[in-house]
Amino acid sequence: MAKVKLTKNALKAERDSLKRFKRYLPTLLLKKQQLQLEMRTLQTKVLAKREEEEALRRKMAGWIKLYAEPVDWSNYVSVTEVREGEGNIAGVDIPLFDGVDFRITVPDFFTTPVWLDDGIHALENLISLRLERRVLEKQYALLSEELRTTSQRVNLFEKVKIPEAKENIRAINIFLGDQQTTGVARSKLAKGKSIARAIAENGGKAA
């Protein structure tokens, strides 16, 4: 802790700092709570998307395994663009999932399994779910980093800055109080000496 100056100006500065810290701390605490709430919500959404993915993957596997020949899905479905917007949560800029564009190659229904068209649509849904989940995970990571920074600031204010300012104010008040007491004592001593000198000058008679 830096040594504080024991002056009235320093006392005012410390009091102003303490007021500022106490005024700013509730804002930080509120932001921390908002971030924690949003992260819990995002965690629920991510888990829900994963469950949707797993359910769709199981459904696809159920009827794809009925056919012996493997399918190279890249011949029929490819992603051309993942559209993302911009949002803001608790002061944090986050990406938003706006959809995904595909390039679809229509299969030759005379040479491909009858279920291939359904498989293409299912794969589109699976890819969309996965990409949306990844955007949600990006949001979570960004909020997690902001929560870490905000928590550090809360701890700094609660455990360092506010106690430090209070201790500095206490130390300055004690010093200034002692200075005032010493000044009064000196004043009385000087007055006593002045009276004694006056009496001596008057030949031992009080003025």
ABEGO torsion letter per residue (X at the ends): XBBBBBBAAAAAAAAAAAAAAAAAAAAAAAAAAAAAAAAAAAAAAAAAAAAAAAAAAAAAAAAAAABABBBBAAAABBBABBBBBBBBBGGBBBBBBAEBBBBBBBBBAAABBAAAAAAAAAAAAAAAAAAAAAAAAAAAAAAAAAAAAAAAAAAAAAAAAAAAAAAAAAAAAAAAAAAAAAAAAAAAAAAAAAAAAAAAAAGGBBX
